Amino acid sequence: MKRFTSLVVARTAVAVMFLFVVGCGQRSHLDGPPDANLSYSQVEEIAERTAKANGIELAGYDDPVLRFEGAGAKKEWLVYFQMKSPAPPGGHCLVVVNDATSAAEFHPGE
């Protein structure tokens, strides 16, 4: 009986490890679109770093809005920053992140 119990526990452990490995190897929809190279968190980090480098104080802004444009050959992320209400004219900016190279372009609000 003891041997049978050990065998069941061992098989169960192997099955759980297999499911864990298979599950961790796949991209979740929470990571980003399936055809994107970068995840949401990577893009947000790149965009915030770029905005700060261009003088944007993010404490005065709402959480950014991220959008993946994957149509065609040029896949890029659009990250929109809006100042907290009431936002003055030009109180927004856009950071475009290239999905393949992680290069970022800053576009100030006008």
Helices and strands as residue ranges (DSSP letters): H 2-25, H 40-53, G 58-60, E 65-69, E 76-82, E 92-98, E 104-108
